[in-house]
Amino acid sequence: MFAQVIECIPNFSEGRDPEKLQRIIAPFYEDKEVKVLDYSQDADHNRAVVTVIGTYKGLKRTVPLVAGKARDEIDLRGHKGAHPRMGAMDVCPFVP
């Protein structure tokens, strides 16, 4: 698939609106060097976890776009959920 694969697992403060999540992660689907492996949403925690793999360049292009979309789409002022939140995209670990 790719010469060097990096895994990325961004977590979003959005677990109740599947259409909103799809708008947020759209850049991952649109980049040929990134592949969405899985995602899940939990309404009780109001949280989504997305697992993607890609090249360094592909993730360098898409992660900032996804973070910006999360910032624009998720309003934390009225956010409720069991999981503590630090931001619209509050963690984004990379696994080489």
N, C-alpha and C positions, 0 to 999 in steps of 0.2 A: 504494500500500500504506500507507505512513506519510507524514506531513507532512515530518518530518525523520528521516532514517535514520542511525543510528550503528552501526558494526560493532564487534564485540567478539570477541576470539580468546583465550579462556582455555586454558591448558595445565595438564594434570593429570598427576600421577605415578601413572598407572594405564593400562597398556597391555595387560593380559592378561585382564581380566574384563569382557566386554561388558555383562553384567547390572549390574555395579557402576557402570559408566560411565552406563548409562541411569538408574539411581537418582539419581546425582549431578546429571545435567543435566535431570531431569524438570521442574523449575520453568520452564525455557526453553520446553518444549512446552506447559505449562499456561497460559502468559500470552498473551493475544490480541495484545499489542503487541510480541511477540518471535517471531522465526522462526529455527529452526535451519537453516542452509544446508548445513553439512557437518560431519563429524567423522571422525577417523581414530585408530586405535590401533596402536601399534608395540610388539610383544612384546619385541623385543631391547632397545629403549630403555626399555621399561615406561613409556610416555608416551602421552597422548592430547591431541589438539589439536581444539578445537571452534570452529566459526565460526558466529556468530549475528549477526543484525541486529535492530534494534528502535528504539523511541522512547527518549528519555532516561528518561521515567518507567518504561517497561517494563524497561529494563536496570537502573535504580536499584532496582526491586523485586526482580528475579530474581538479579542477580549476587551479592548478599550471601547469598541462600538457597543458591545453588549452591556458593559458597565454604564455607558451613557444612556442607553435605552432604559435600563433599570432605574436610573436616577430620574428620567423623565416620566416613566410610567407608574412608579410606586410612590404613593404619598404616605409617608410614615406618620404624619400628624394624626391620622385617624386609625392607624394600624393596630389591630388587636390579634393576639395569638399567644400560645403558651411558651413559645421559644423567644428568648431574649434577642433583640435585634440591635445591630449597631449601624446599619445602613441598608440601602436598597439591595446592594450586593455586598454582604458583610464579610464573607470570606471567599477566597479564590485560590486554593492551593494548586500548585503545579507539581507533577510527579514525572521525573525524567525516565 
